[in-house]
Amino acid sequence: MMDQHPRATVLLIGSGGQLGSELKVLLENSNRYHSVFLDRQLLPLDEVDQIQSRLAAYEPQYIINAAAYTAVDKAEEEYQTANLVNHLAVKEIAMYAERAGCHFLSISTDYVFDGQNSRPWREEDPVGPINVYGKTKALGEMAILQENPNAIIIRTSWVYSWYGNNFVKTMLRLFSEKEELSIVDDQLGSPTYAKDLAEVVKHIIDGETWVPGIYHYANEGQLSWYEFAMAIKKELEFTCLLKPVSSDAYPTAASRPKFSVLDKSKIKVTFGIQIPQWEASLKEMLAERNHEKR
């Protein structure tokens, strides 16, 4: 008997990254969609002139872009590559989605802001990136807004999971290798467990209503990198000594925003979601330590 309700095709770009890997798990466990997972081998985003024809071959109803050039310090020397992936490729995806009439959701970053604020950043605040990564992501946002007014952009911050490289996994490694560590304590933000964000993205594409625009998502609460490291250490009872230091004592090729806390009111109200506190999500992630994924 023929399927009276053929499943919608969801195209996930960046399926090998932190968020992409978490989304892949959710989509694989859902029989609601025909899901296609595109990593950098299957869809090389630096081959910009090929993107629209490659997307057209799948005839998707939804495109989720979780791919990005995220090597923040390296981007300072590789502007062209970062711009191809974070801006020009995203523009092509947005143009295709608009032309094909499919829903497009793309992930962006707190790094579009300059960090010079004392209250959580709102979606309508002017962007002012202070590094190449932030600049290319901001250009990508502008391209989406210009080419595809029906798209959704979600800015997030301080992403971590068992997949890929991130602060939590780095700390776990260093705690077991070092007796003492210096951690920056003058940059404030909100960690985001990629699994939580993945569930929100799926909630949005599952929903009856699609409300275009820019949204902010991170776990609730704010803290410094030093406080985040202390929480990880305490949860797993490591003995490594942690010392708070200023950003000046730990120079990097790319400047980092000092204040990255995002105001999440809009996404909570629009899509009716509840956001976990960062402490609860960190505990959940670390509880899975015995069956680490990669």
N, C-alpha and C positions, 0 to 999 in steps of 0.2 A: 504494500500500500504506500502510495507516495506521501511524503511529508507535506501536510497542509500549511505548515508554518516553517519555512526554511530558516535556519539559524543565520543571524547576522554575522558578517565577517568582521573580526577585529584584527587590525594590524598593529602589532606592538613593535615599535622601533627602539632599539637599544635594549634588547631582551637579555643581554649578557651583563648589564650593570647592576648596581645595588637595587634600585627601585624596579628595574626591568625584571630581575630575577624573582623578586617577591611577587610582582604582577603575573609573571609567567605561572607561578604555582597556583595563584587564585584562578586564573583563566583556564588552566588545565583541569582544575577541579570543578569547573562549571560546564554544564551541558547546554547552556543558553546561547553560546557563541561558537562559531567556527573560528578558532584563533590561529593566527599566523605570526610566528616569532622571527623577527629579523635582527640579527646581530651585525657587527661591523663587516663580517665577511659576506653576508647575504645582501646587505645594503650599505655599500661604502659611501658615507655621506660626503666624502671629499670629491666624489665624482658627480658634481652638482648637475651637470647637463643630462645625466641619465636618470635622475631621481623620479621625475614625473612619469616617464614611460614604465619604469619598474613598479611604481605604485599602481599604475593603471592595470597591470597584469593581474592583480589580486581582486580588483573591484570591491574594495572594503566599504562597509557602512560606518566604521569607526576607525580612526587612526589615533594611537597614543604615542607621543614622542617622549620617550624617557632617555634618549641618547644625548650626550653632550661631550665636548672636550673639556675635561674637568681638572687637568693638571695645571693648577693655578699659577705656580711659579714658572713652570716651563712655558706657559702661554706668553709670558713677557718676551720670550725670544722667538716664539712661534705664532705670531699674530695671524699670519695668513692661514695656517691650518685651523687655529681656533675660530677664526672668522668664517671659514668654509663650513665647519661643522655646526657652530652655534648660531650662525646668522644666515648665510646664503643657502645652506641646505634646508633650514627650517622655512625659509621664504618659499622654496620650491614645494615643500610639503603643504604649506598653507595654501598656495595657489592651486595645487592639485585638488585638495579637499574642497575648496570653494567651487571650483569648476565642476567637480564630480558630485557635489551635494552631499558629501559625507561629513560626519561629525569629527572635529579635530580637537584633541586635548594635548597641550604641550607643557612640559615642566620647566620652570625657570628658578631663579635663585635670589636670595637676600643680597647677593653681591652687586645687584643693580643699584643699590643705595650706597651713599658715601660713609654711612656709619656715624654721622654727626647728628645724633638725635637723642632726646632724653625720654621719649615716649615710643611705644611700639609703632612700627611703620605701617601706614595704611596703604591700600592699593592705589589711591589717587595721589599719594605723595610723589613729587618729582624725583626722577632717577638721577643719579650722579655717580656712576661707578668710578672707582679709584684704581682699578687694575684692568689688564687686557681681558681676562676671563669675564669680569663684570660688564665691560664695554661690549664684548661680542654677544653676551646674553641679552643685554639691553637692546642691541640692534636687532636681534632675533625677535624679541617681543614687539618692537615697532613694526617689523616686517609682517608679523602675524596680524597685528591690529589693522594694518593697511590693506593686506591682501585677503583677509578672511574675517569679516566682522562677526561671524557666527562661532568663532573658536573660543575655547576656554584655555586660559593660562593659569597654572598654579605655581606660585613662588614658594620655595621651601628653604630650609636652612639646616646646617650641621647634620647631614644625613648619615646614618649608620645602619648596619645590619651584619649578618654573618657572611654576606656576599661581598666580594670586592675589597677595596682598601678604604679604611676609615679610622677615625680617631679611637674608637672603642677597641678595635682589633689591634691597633698599634700599641695602645696602652697595655693590653693584655700581654703582648709580646715583650714589651720593655719592662713591665713589672717583674717578669720572670728572669730577665737578663741583668737588670741594674739594681744597685742598692740605693741609688738616689737619682731623682729626676727633677729638673726645673720645668715648670709649666706656666704658660702665660696666664695672668689673672686680670688683665685689663681689657679683654675683649668679652663682651656680653652677648649672649644669644640664647636660642632654644634648640635643643637637640631634636631630631626627627627620626623616629624608628621607621625605616623604609616600609616595614610590613604594615604599619598604621596608615601611612600615606597610600600604599597600594590598595588597601581596603576602601579608602575614600574615593580613589579614582574609579574603582569598580562600582562603588555605590552610585557615583555620578552617571556612569554609562548605563547602569541598570535602571536608572530613574526614568519616570515618565516625562519629566520636564528637563529641558536642556537650556540653561541660562548662561549665555555667553559673557565673557569678560575676564578680568584678572582677579584671582583669589590668592589669599595667603594661607599656608598650612605649615604648622610645626606642632610638636607636643606642647602642652601647657607648662608655664613656668619659665623662669629665666635664670641664668647662671653664667659663670665664667668657665673657661676651659680648665682652669685649676680646680674649681669646684666639681666639674664633671669628672675629672680624673680621680678626685678624692672619693666620689660616690662609687665609681667602678672599683677602686681599691677596697673600700669598706665592704662592698657587697660580697667580694670574693676573698676578703681577709688576706690580702697581700701585705708584705712587710716593708716594701720599698718606701723610702722617705721622699716625700714630695715637697718641693720648695716653690712658692709663688714668685714669679718674676714679671717684669713689664715687657711689653712688645719690643722696646728698644734693646733689651738684653738678648733678644732672639731675632735678629734681622733676617728677613726673607726677601727674595727677589721681587715678589708682588706685595703691595700693601694690603692689609686686611682691614675691613670695617671694624670700628671699635664697638659699635652697638648694632646688633642684627636682629633684635627681637621684633617679631611680626605680629600685627593685630589680626586675629583670626575671626573677628565678629561676622564678617560678610559670608564666609564659607559656612559657618555654623548656622546662620539664619537661613541662607538661601537653600541649602541642601539638607537641613535638619540633622546635622551630625553632632555627636559629642566627641570631644578630643581628650584622650588620656593625658594625665600628668606625665612629665618626662621620667619621674622616678619609677612609676609603675611600668612604663614601657621598657626602661633599662633593665629592671628586674626580670621582665618577661623574656627579653632577649638573652640575658645572661643565664637564665634558667635552662635555656636550650644548649648550653655550652657543651654538655656531654655528647650531643649529637650535632656537632658543628657541621655546616653544609659544605663549606670550602674555605 
